[in-house]
Amino acid sequence: MAKRTFLPSMLAAAAFLAATLSHAGPAAAAQPSAAPPAGAKSAAVTPDPYIDGTVKAGAAKAAECFACHGPDGDSGVPTFPRLAGQNAVYIAEQLHLFRSGVRPNPVMGPMAQTLSNQDIDNLAVFFAAQTPAGLDADPTLWKAGKVLYLSGDPRRGIPACAACHGPLGRGNPAAGYPALQAQQSVYVVAQLTSYADGTRYTGPHATPNSSIMFDIAKRLTPSEMQAAASYVQGLR
């Protein structure tokens, strides 16, 4: 019964996204609209970490990450993302973006500079193999967040989050959409805000999917970001 409730909204959201990318044209959908600043390297094309990386090698390297991201990637610090269960392709992509400076971050930038391509693939598959620990959603916000996550707001051009990230927040690795389940709500709000103000990447469309999030985040109010983030935090 629940599937019947949100499936039409998910299909409508998918259609909205397809129309948006179609209207922009294949080149706009696949290429950044602005180059990174002078001196910033373009992110390298990431080899498939599931083929090139190993969990065992990643476990040895991941000890350096636990101070912020928590044992096995389940960070207890609200401002740091949880990496457990995130798809390896997405983790590897973001590490390359940190390393190249396309995604600026005072902590991750220098740390990523020390990583080889092999280190990145090993870390990616290690964290992808971990199990995300469940978190509780804010009881005053999750219901509004559920509506936004599963249905969006078509009147304002806001598609359902579930159309890309899945009804349970497990993402879509083939399309490059990250998992969101059990992610820290404080971190999610910070990233939505960075998308809205254009500061997550040095170029407005640093990755093929970022143009979608730049547009959607600008249409969300701060309270809607909080509600959606709370619902995401409670997903199992």
LINGI-V887238 format. One line per field, one symbol per residue. phi: phi as a letter, one per 40 degrees, with the letter a starting at -180 (. if undefined). burial: b if it has 9 or more other ideal C-beta (glycine too) atoms within 8 Angstrom, else e. Layout:
# LINGI-V887238
phi->???
burial->???
This chain:
# LINGI-V887238
phi->.ccccbcdccccccccccccccccgdcccbbccacccdgccccccccccccccbccccccccdcccdccgdggbcccdcbccbcgcccccdcdcccccccgcbcacccdcccccccdcdcccccccccccccccbcccccbcccccccccbgadcbgbccdccbcgcbgcgadccgcccbdgcccccccccccccccgbcbcbcbcbdcccccdcccccccdcccccccccddccb
burial->eeeeebeebbebbbebbeebbeeeeeebbeebeeebeeebeebeebeebbeebebebbbebbeebbebbbeebbbeeeebebbbbbbbbbbbbbbbbbbbbbbeeeebbebbeebebbbbbbbbbbbbebebeeeebbeebbebbbebbbbbbbeebbbbbbbbbbeebebbbeebbbbbbbbbbbbbbbbbbbbbeeebbbbbbbbbbbbbbbbbbebbeeebbbbbbbbbbbbe
